[in-house]
Amino acid sequence: VSVKNRFIVPIYLKYGVSIGYDDNVFRFSDSEKNNESSYNYMGGSETYDSSIIKPELRVLYSPYILKDNLTNFIFYFNSSNYNEVKDKSNQHYSFRFDYKAGPYNWLKIGYKATKNNFLRYYSDKDIPGYDYSNCSYDSEGVYISYSFNLREYGWSRIKFSKSNQFFNPDFTEFDLDILSASISHNYNFRPYGLNLTLFKDV
């Protein structure tokens, strides 16, 4: 197959809409639900529950760049819309590259981000008398993993990742920068399966 024809493959689009309901968007305790002061944490919302509408889109492109080895380019996007708690609405998107080197042998490189992870409204104690402010953060992360086949001994995966959480200007003291590494092993002995994972944050 010519190099040109390896790239002339279908592009698959998958679109859907999910409908859900969250009965405690602010994660209030039972006592907080019955306390009028809890309204200070809700901003302009009049209720702590909300219906959710989430449209999503997935795009898959799988050319054969290196001979018969499969590669995937995957883009994903969704938008969570909280009808009664507008502050909670957010967007998530991700991109991933997969390369299949052999059975159970995959190299994967990805990026993902979520905009406006809303928590609650909080009073900024650094500024006396300051009104309650929206506390939210944007998150993003990159990762690389490699899984390899150990034949009759199962298969394993090694993964390295870096993630950030950047809060809005009133709460930047909570910003996070996380490096992590993990190794996992999967083994099947019918009809059961065994998984062992070691995980470390730096």
Disulfide bonds with the S-S distance in Angstrom:
none
